[in-house]
């Protein structure tokens, strides 16, 4: 089968090869090509099964036509949903997306950043684990196109797309207080330097303080990412011995672990223990009990990050100042935090822990 080239599309529409090239390279608006003409070009390309030559295009433009995405854990559905949307958007613009997980490990993330830049990716979207902004600042100073997502490094020079973590957590914990819960534990994953986790803890503290509820430092527990399964069970068991009546988890994985622990130990949610989490999942709506959650606009975050990076690549230059954008979260109350009229028996004194 003969390979379709730009000349074939141009000849079938009676337009120039240059016009077709501009449209398929997403330069139609910039060059004043009407929306109707652009739609005709895209439709004809689809009809003829046109496949762009990314290698030739990259050589012509001096680009590799690849974009890197580094996330902490691609197995986490929050990041996998984000990656899917970014991939769709970047592919539509002619770029291939390379995805890697840092495993919340600073050294691994630094290695990935250097590997991506050595392979000359054209830009990078990063949900960072770094505690030091020097590496990111160096990339920025070199004019490397970069967008931070979900997590920031408090540098005004790099574009950042995230959510208002303080306000989201405040609403979640205030809801627990309004339901009558007073001894509310907080579970957060390590590493503790991450700005989004610090902000979620700040929202927790703000809600307690504004409601006149005593902040008990011993009820705030950090679970290391590399030992989350075992340590999470240990910490929940210890917190129950402290007499807590509710848990606020700062991500969905910790919420799932809390549900699993409760099921193994016949702890009834919310009769014996209330649960609220930051970051919603479909299963939280469908499960029994359904789980109260702070939902993040994952699709919007991913779309904005991808579009911002693509804009940088199309302009072939970086602005001197970055732009931060905080999106609002949505608090969704469900069964796991609605206080029952009467509580059941106390927690079991012996808990089932993993081997």
SVG drawing of the C-alpha trace seen along z (x, -y; Angstrom):
<svg xmlns="http://www.w3.org/2000/svg" viewBox="-30 -37 53 50">
<polyline fill="none" stroke="black" stroke-width="0.4" points="0.0,0.0 1.3,-3.4 2.2,-5.6 0.1,-8.8 2.2,-12.0 1.3,-15.7 1.1,-16.1 -1.7,-13.6 -3.8,-15.4 -3.1,-18.8 -3.9,-17.5 -7.2,-16.0 -8.3,-19.2 -6.9,-21.6 -4.7,-23.4 -1.0,-23.8 1.3,-21.4 2.4,-24.2 -1.2,-24.8 -1.7,-21.1 1.6,-21.0 0.6,-24.0 -2.7,-22.5 -1.3,-19.1 1.4,-20.7 -1.3,-22.6 -0.2,-26.0 -3.5,-26.7 -4.8,-29.3 -1.4,-31.0 -1.3,-31.3 -4.8,-32.5 -6.3,-29.4 -10.0,-29.2 -11.6,-26.6 -13.5,-25.1 -10.4,-24.6 -8.6,-23.0 -11.5,-20.6 -11.4,-19.6 -7.6,-18.9 -8.0,-16.8 -10.9,-14.9 -9.1,-14.2 -6.0,-13.0 -8.2,-10.6 -9.9,-9.4 -6.6,-8.7 -5.1,-7.1 -2.2,-9.6 0.5,-8.7 2.9,-11.5 6.7,-10.9 7.7,-12.0 11.4,-11.3 11.5,-13.5 9.4,-16.2 11.7,-16.1 14.8,-16.5 13.2,-19.3 12.2,-21.2 15.3,-20.3 13.3,-18.4 13.0,-14.8 9.2,-15.0 9.1,-13.3 7.9,-14.6 8.8,-13.1 6.4,-12.6 7.7,-11.6 5.2,-10.7 5.7,-9.1 3.8,-5.9 2.1,-5.2 0.2,-2.3 -1.7,-4.9 -4.9,-5.5 -4.6,-9.3 -1.4,-9.4 -2.4,-6.8 -5.5,-8.9 -3.4,-11.9 -0.9,-10.2 -3.6,-8.9 -5.0,-12.4 -1.5,-13.9 -0.6,-11.2 -3.8,-11.8 -3.1,-15.5 0.6,-15.3 0.0,-12.5 -2.6,-14.6 0.1,-17.3 2.6,-14.9 4.6,-14.1 5.4,-10.8 5.1,-10.5 7.6,-8.6 6.4,-7.9 8.5,-6.8 7.8,-6.4 10.2,-7.9 8.9,-5.7 9.0,-8.7 12.8,-8.4 14.8,-11.6 17.9,-10.0 15.8,-8.0 13.9,-11.1 17.2,-13.0 18.4,-10.0 15.3,-10.1 15.4,-13.8 19.0,-13.5 18.3,-10.5 15.3,-12.3 17.3,-15.4 20.3,-13.4 17.9,-11.7 16.9,-15.2 13.2,-15.1 11.7,-18.4 10.0,-19.1 9.0,-17.6 5.9,-17.4 6.9,-16.5 5.0,-15.5 8.1,-15.9 9.5,-14.2 12.4,-16.6 13.1,-18.6 15.6,-20.9 14.7,-23.1 18.2,-23.5 17.9,-20.9 14.7,-22.3 16.0,-25.8 19.0,-24.8 16.8,-23.3 14.7,-26.5 17.8,-28.7 18.8,-26.7 15.5,-27.4 14.3,-23.8 10.4,-23.6 9.1,-22.3 5.7,-22.2 5.2,-21.0 1.9,-19.2 0.3,-18.3 3.4,-19.2 5.3,-22.5 8.8,-23.5 8.0,-27.1 9.9,-28.6 8.2,-31.4 10.2,-30.6 8.4,-27.3 4.9,-26.8 2.8,-24.8 -0.7,-23.3 -2.2,-22.0 -5.1,-22.3 -5.9,-24.2 -4.8,-21.4 -5.3,-23.5 -8.9,-24.4 -9.8,-20.9 -8.4,-19.3 -10.0,-22.0 -13.5,-21.2 -12.9,-17.4 -11.9,-17.7 -14.4,-20.4 -17.1,-18.0 -15.9,-15.4 -16.0,-17.9 -19.5,-19.0 -20.5,-15.3 -19.4,-15.2 -16.0,-13.5 -13.3,-15.0 -10.3,-12.6 -9.4,-12.7 -6.2,-11.1 -4.2,-12.1 -2.4,-9.6 0.1,-10.9 2.6,-9.1 6.3,-10.0 8.3,-11.9 7.1,-14.6 8.7,-17.5 6.2,-17.4 4.4,-20.6 1.0,-19.1 1.1,-16.9 2.3,-19.8 -0.7,-21.8 -3.1,-19.0 -1.8,-18.7 -2.1,-22.5 -5.8,-22.3 -6.3,-19.6 -4.7,-21.7 -6.6,-24.8 -9.9,-23.0 -9.2,-21.7 -7.9,-25.1 -10.9,-27.1 -13.3,-24.6 -11.6,-24.7 -10.6,-21.1 -7.2,-20.3 -4.5,-19.3 -2.9,-16.1 0.5,-15.7 0.6,-11.9 -2.5,-11.5 -0.5,-12.7 1.3,-9.7 3.6,-9.5 3.7,-6.2 6.9,-5.7 6.2,-5.0 8.6,-2.1 6.9,-0.3 3.4,-1.5 1.5,1.8 3.0,3.1 3.5,-0.3 0.0,-1.5 -1.6,1.4 0.8,0.9 0.0,-2.8 -3.8,-2.3 -3.8,0.3 -1.8,-2.0 -4.1,-4.9 -7.2,-2.9 -5.5,-2.1 -5.3,-5.9 -9.0,-6.0 -9.5,-7.8 -13.0,-8.1 -12.1,-9.2 -9.2,-9.1 -8.4,-11.6 -6.0,-10.1 -4.1,-12.4 -4.3,-10.2 -6.4,-7.4 -3.9,-4.6 -4.0,-5.1 -7.8,-5.2 -7.8,-1.8 -5.4,-0.4 -7.7,-1.8 -10.7,0.0 -8.7,3.2 -7.6,3.0 -11.2,2.3 -12.5,5.3 -9.9,7.7 -10.6,6.6 -14.4,6.4 -14.4,2.7 -17.6,1.2 -17.2,-2.1 -18.6,-4.6 -20.2,-3.1 -16.9,-2.5 -14.5,-4.6 -15.2,-7.4 -13.1,-7.8 -12.5,-10.7 -9.8,-10.9 -8.2,-13.3 -8.4,-12.2 -11.5,-10.4 -11.8,-7.1 -14.7,-5.5 -14.6,-2.6 -15.2,-5.0 -18.6,-5.8 -19.6,-2.2 -18.2,-0.5 -20.0,0.4 -19.7,-1.9 -19.2,-4.6 -16.2,-6.8 -16.3,-10.5 -13.6,-12.1 -12.0,-15.3 -12.1,-15.0 -9.4,-16.6 -10.1,-17.8 -7.6,-15.3 -8.7,-15.7 -8.5,-19.5 -5.1,-19.4 -3.7,-17.1 -5.1,-19.1 -3.8,-22.4 -0.3,-21.0 -0.2,-19.4 -1.5,-22.5 0.9,-24.7 3.9,-22.6 2.7,-22.4 2.4,-26.1 6.0,-26.5 7.2,-24.1 5.2,-25.8 6.6,-29.2 10.1,-27.7 10.9,-30.0 10.3,-30.2 9.0,-33.2 11.1,-34.6 8.4,-34.0 6.4,-30.9 2.7,-30.9 1.0,-28.9 -2.6,-27.9 -4.5,-26.4 -7.8,-24.7 -10.6,-24.1 -11.4,-20.7 -14.9,-19.2 -15.8,-17.7 -18.1,-14.7 -19.7,-13.5 -20.7,-9.8 -21.5,-7.0 -18.1,-6.6 -18.2,-9.8 -21.9,-10.2 -22.1,-9.6 -24.7,-6.9 -27.3,-7.5 -25.7,-5.0 -22.3,-3.5 -21.6,0.2 -19.1,2.0 -15.5,1.0 -12.7,1.9 -11.2,5.4 -8.0,5.2 -6.1,7.6 -5.7,6.5 -4.9,8.6 -1.6,7.4 0.3,8.6 3.2,11.0"/>
</svg>
